[in-house]
Amino acid sequence: MSTQSDEDKLTMPTQISLELSDDGTIWIACDEETDVAAEGETRQEALAMLDDAVAAYRGEAGREPTNEELRDIGIEPEANTSGDLADILK
């Protein structure tokens, strides 16, 4: 029998819908509270992806990249400015 940590209980969706795509190839999971959705090739993969997506939506996952990580993908942090955000991103 597995148990969930208190942290897992906070990030996992509590009411979800889970359905197979029309062509039968992709499972789609949606958290009913936040309307966040994810997909996967299996039910388990879709649910795991949904857990990650909901945690990110709630600000409970992820982190800012380090300057070294930015440089590794070709972004120079000191020279990178984004200016004003588009309204949709605010």
N, CA, C and O of each residue as an XYZ file, in Angstrom:
360
protein
N       0.831     -1.174      0.000
C       0.000      0.000      0.000
C       0.880      1.243      0.000
O       1.753      1.383      0.857
N       0.660      2.143     -0.950
C       1.459      3.356     -0.995
C       0.702      4.494     -0.321
O      -0.528      4.531     -0.303
N       1.471      5.407      0.224
C       0.861      6.571      0.861
C       1.395      7.819      0.180
O       2.496      7.813     -0.370
N       0.623      8.871      0.217
C       1.025     10.133     -0.378
C       1.550     11.051      0.708
O       1.042     11.065      1.829
N       2.571     11.815      0.365
C       3.057     12.813      1.309
C       2.078     13.981      1.333
O       1.242     14.125      0.440
N       2.193     14.812      2.369
C       1.337     15.999      2.453
C       1.545     16.893      1.239
O       0.594     17.501      0.748
N       2.788     16.981      0.745
C       3.089     17.807     -0.424
C       2.351     17.278     -1.653
O       1.794     18.064     -2.419
N       2.337     15.958     -1.853
C       1.633     15.376     -2.989
C       0.145     15.668     -2.919
O      -0.481     15.938     -3.945
N      -0.426     15.620     -1.737
C      -1.860     15.867     -1.580
C      -2.223     17.293     -1.972
O      -3.325     17.538     -2.462
N      -1.300     18.243     -1.761
C      -1.576     19.631     -2.090
C      -1.541     19.887     -3.589
O      -2.286     20.736     -4.078
N      -0.704     19.184     -4.326
C      -0.532     19.488     -5.736
C      -1.407     18.637     -6.650
O      -1.658     19.032     -7.789
N      -1.866     17.511     -6.197
C      -2.625     16.628     -7.066
C      -4.064     17.106     -7.225
O      -4.691     17.528     -6.253
N      -4.588     17.042     -8.448
C      -5.992     17.408     -8.660
C      -6.913     16.500     -7.854
O      -6.588     15.339     -7.606
N      -8.058     17.030     -7.448
C      -8.991     16.219     -6.664
C     -10.182     15.753     -7.472
O     -10.747     14.701     -7.175
N     -10.584     16.511     -8.491
C     -11.656     16.082     -9.388
C     -11.152     16.194    -10.808
O     -10.776     17.277    -11.258
N     -11.144     15.080    -11.514
C     -10.624     15.081    -12.873
C     -11.600     14.410    -13.824
O     -12.450     13.617    -13.420
N     -11.455     14.746    -15.090
C     -12.104     13.974    -16.143
C     -10.981     13.298    -16.915
O      -9.896     13.859    -17.067
N     -11.241     12.115    -17.390
C     -10.249     11.341    -18.125
C     -10.952     10.684    -19.290
O     -11.901      9.921    -19.107
N     -10.485     10.980    -20.490
C     -11.146     10.401    -21.653
C     -10.132     10.082    -22.746
O      -9.051     10.667    -22.812
N     -10.511      9.150    -23.587
C      -9.697      8.746    -24.724
C     -10.057      9.627    -25.911
O     -11.233      9.905    -26.147
N      -9.051     10.067    -26.660
C      -9.300     10.912    -27.828
C     -10.167     10.181    -28.850
O     -10.287      8.956    -28.814
N     -10.766     10.942    -29.758
C     -11.654     10.367    -30.766
C     -10.972      9.274    -31.590
O     -11.603      8.284    -31.960
N      -9.678      9.460    -31.876
C      -8.986      8.450    -32.680
C      -8.404      7.313    -31.836
O      -7.792      6.389    -32.371
N      -8.596      7.384    -30.518
C      -8.185      6.300    -29.629
C      -6.698      6.206    -29.364
O      -6.218      5.163    -28.920
N      -5.949      7.277    -29.629
C      -4.498      7.197    -29.452
C      -3.960      7.958    -28.247
O      -2.856      7.672    -27.783
N      -4.718      8.922    -27.730
C      -4.238      9.788    -26.649
C      -5.273      9.854    -25.535
O      -6.471      9.983    -25.788
N      -4.790      9.764    -24.297
C      -5.648      9.970    -23.128
C      -5.550     11.435    -22.725
O      -4.459     12.006    -22.713
N      -6.681     12.043    -22.397
C      -6.743     13.444    -22.005
C      -7.299     13.520    -20.589
O      -8.391     13.027    -20.306
N      -6.530     14.146    -19.709
C      -6.949     14.324    -18.317
C      -7.122     15.813    -18.064
O      -6.301     16.620    -18.501
N      -8.187     16.180    -17.359
C      -8.454     17.594    -17.067
C      -8.813     17.741    -15.596
O      -9.649     17.004    -15.073
N      -8.171     18.701    -14.931
C      -8.504     19.046    -13.553
C      -9.719     19.966    -13.602
O      -9.642     21.067    -14.147
N     -10.825     19.527    -13.044
C     -12.080     20.267    -13.130
C     -12.025     21.602    -12.381
O     -12.706     22.548    -12.779
N     -11.251     21.701    -11.333
C     -11.174     22.934    -10.541
C     -10.444     24.046    -11.282
O     -10.881     25.197    -11.258
N      -9.341     23.716    -11.937
C      -8.507     24.730    -12.581
C      -8.661     24.775    -14.096
O      -8.190     25.718    -14.731
N      -9.305     23.785    -14.680
C      -9.409     23.625    -16.134
C      -8.060     23.388    -16.792
O      -7.916     23.609    -17.994
N      -7.080     22.948    -16.038
C      -5.783     22.574    -16.598
C      -5.923     21.176    -17.175
O      -6.529     20.298    -16.560
N      -5.358     20.971    -18.365
C      -5.451     19.669    -19.023
C      -4.065     19.177    -19.419
O      -3.133     19.963    -19.591
N      -3.953     17.871    -19.558
C      -2.714     17.240    -20.010
C      -3.083     15.978    -20.771
O      -4.208     15.485    -20.680
N      -2.125     15.469    -21.516
C      -2.392     14.258    -22.282
C      -1.212     13.309    -22.189
O      -0.099     13.694    -21.829
N      -1.490     12.054    -22.526
C      -0.447     11.042    -22.530
C      -0.880      9.852    -23.356
O      -2.056      9.707    -23.689
N       0.076      9.002    -23.684
C      -0.222      7.814    -24.476
C      -0.947      6.748    -23.667
O      -1.604      5.870    -24.227
N      -0.823      6.833    -22.343
C      -1.533      5.904    -21.457
C      -2.304      6.724    -20.427
O      -2.052      7.916    -20.250
N      -3.243      6.071    -19.751
C      -3.984      6.759    -18.686
C      -3.025      7.234    -17.608
O      -3.121      8.367    -17.135
N      -2.103      6.367    -17.223
C      -1.162      6.709    -16.158
C      -0.290      7.898    -16.546
O      -0.019      8.773    -15.723
N       0.151      7.924    -17.818
C       0.985      9.034    -18.275
C       0.190     10.340    -18.281
O       0.708     11.378    -17.870
N      -1.053     10.300    -18.739
C      -1.890     11.500    -18.751
C      -2.109     12.023    -17.337
O      -2.057     13.232    -17.113
N      -2.353     11.134    -16.387
C      -2.568     11.554    -15.002
C      -1.299     12.129    -14.386
O      -1.359     13.117    -13.654
N      -0.154     11.521    -14.676
C       1.114     12.032    -14.156
C       1.417     13.409    -14.743
O       1.879     14.303    -14.034
N       1.155     13.574    -16.033
C       1.375     14.865    -16.677
C       0.428     15.918    -16.091
O       0.808     17.077    -15.925
N      -0.796     15.511    -15.782
C      -1.757     16.429    -15.183
C      -1.289     16.878    -13.801
O      -1.389     18.058    -13.466
N      -0.782     15.952    -13.006
C      -0.256     16.321    -11.686
C       0.821     17.396    -11.826
O       0.817     18.380    -11.087
N       1.740     17.208    -12.771
C       2.816     18.178    -12.987
C       2.261     19.520    -13.465
O       2.696     20.574    -13.001
N       1.308     19.482    -14.384
C       0.740     20.712    -14.937
C      -0.016     21.508    -13.877
O       0.093     22.733    -13.828
N      -0.778     20.825    -13.035
C      -1.524     21.513    -11.978
C      -0.560     22.110    -10.957
O      -0.778     23.225    -10.482
N       0.489     21.389    -10.617
C       1.480     21.921     -9.679
C       2.130     23.180    -10.244
O       2.337     24.150     -9.515
N       2.451     23.172    -11.528
C       3.039     24.357    -12.156
C       2.027     25.503    -12.185
O       2.386     26.651    -11.921
N       0.786     25.204    -12.498
C      -0.276     26.219    -12.542
C      -0.425     26.892    -11.179
O      -0.639     28.102    -11.098
N      -0.314     26.120    -10.134
C      -0.474     26.648     -8.775
C       0.812     27.259     -8.225
O       0.827     27.753     -7.098
N       1.873     27.233     -8.996
C       3.142     27.797     -8.542
C       3.868     26.907     -7.564
O       4.723     27.384     -6.817
N       3.555     25.638     -7.548
C       4.149     24.704     -6.599
C       5.265     23.877     -7.229
O       5.824     22.993     -6.581
N       5.588     24.157     -8.476
C       6.634     23.405     -9.169
C       7.405     24.345    -10.069
O       6.955     25.449    -10.376
N       8.536     23.905    -10.474
C       9.353     24.699    -11.381
C      10.254     25.660    -10.630
O      10.131     25.841     -9.418
N      11.151     26.262    -11.366
C      12.079     27.234    -10.792
C      12.632     28.083    -11.923
O      12.543     27.712    -13.093
N      13.194     29.207    -11.572
C      13.854     30.063    -12.545
C      15.128     29.363    -13.017
O      15.822     28.750    -12.206
N      15.447     29.439    -14.296
C      16.700     28.829    -14.761
C      17.892     29.624    -14.244
O      17.805     30.832    -14.020
N      18.993     28.929    -14.064
C      20.216     29.604    -13.644
C      20.831     30.297    -14.860
O      20.498     29.979    -16.002
N      21.729     31.245    -14.604
C      22.429     31.908    -15.706
C      23.196     30.909    -16.550
O      23.248     31.041    -17.773
N      23.792     29.912    -15.917
C      24.531     28.881    -16.649
C      23.600     28.087    -17.569
O      23.957     27.788    -18.708
N      22.421     27.751    -17.077
C      21.459     27.023    -17.910
C      21.021     27.871    -19.102
O      20.866     27.357    -20.210
N      20.825     29.163    -18.876
C      20.463     30.051    -19.978
C      21.572     30.115    -21.022
O      21.307     30.043    -22.222
N      22.809     30.252    -20.563
C      23.937     30.293    -21.501
C      24.050     28.994    -22.288
O      24.386     29.013    -23.472
N      23.770     27.856    -21.631
C      23.847     26.558    -22.308
C      22.895     26.457    -23.499
O      23.149     25.702    -24.437
N      21.800     27.218    -23.459
C      20.849     27.171    -24.576
C      20.954     28.417    -25.462
O      20.080     28.682    -26.287
N      22.043     29.175    -25.275
C      22.318     30.287    -26.173
C      21.739     31.623    -25.787
O      21.638     32.514    -26.631
N      21.350     31.791    -24.524
C      20.817     33.075    -24.061
C      21.836     33.713    -23.132
O      22.272     33.090    -22.164
N      22.215     34.944    -23.418
C      23.133     35.679    -22.546
C      22.284     36.469    -21.551
O      21.648     37.450    -21.937
N      22.258     36.061    -20.269
C      21.358     36.680    -19.283
C      21.493     38.196    -19.166
O      20.486     38.897    -19.068
N      22.725     38.712    -19.177
C      22.913     40.149    -18.996
C      22.400     40.954    -20.192
O      22.025     42.115    -20.035
N      22.380     40.359    -21.370
C      21.951     41.064    -22.575
C      20.490     40.783    -22.913
O      19.956     41.354    -23.865
N      19.852     39.930    -22.162
C      18.489     39.515    -22.474
C      17.492     40.402    -21.742
O      17.447     40.423    -20.512
N      16.701     41.128    -22.507
C      15.620     41.912    -21.929
C      14.351     41.596    -22.713
O      14.377     41.466    -23.937
N      13.280     41.479    -22.015
C      12.041     41.136    -22.690
C      11.118     42.334    -22.862
O      10.162     42.258    -23.634
N      11.373     43.429    -22.171
C      10.503     44.591    -22.288
C       9.159     44.318    -21.659
O       9.045     43.512    -20.735
N       8.147     44.986    -22.157
C       6.789     44.817    -21.623
C       6.221     43.483    -22.044
O       6.436     43.016    -23.163
N       5.491     42.877    -21.123
C       4.816     41.622    -21.436
C       3.558     41.903    -22.245
O       2.898     42.926    -22.065
N       3.243     40.977    -23.134
C       1.978     41.073    -23.843
C       0.834     40.955    -22.819
O       0.992     40.307    -21.785
N      -0.293     41.571    -23.106
C      -1.408     41.559    -22.160
C      -1.787     40.151    -21.725
O      -2.129     39.933    -20.563
N      -1.729     39.206    -22.635
C      -2.111     37.835    -22.305
C      -1.184     37.202    -21.279
O      -1.577     36.269    -20.579
N       0.050     37.705    -21.185
C       1.023     37.147    -20.249
C       1.031     37.843    -18.895
O       1.745     37.420    -17.985
N       0.258     38.890    -18.755
C       0.232     39.642    -17.485
C      -0.712     38.998    -16.509
O      -0.868     39.485    -15.389
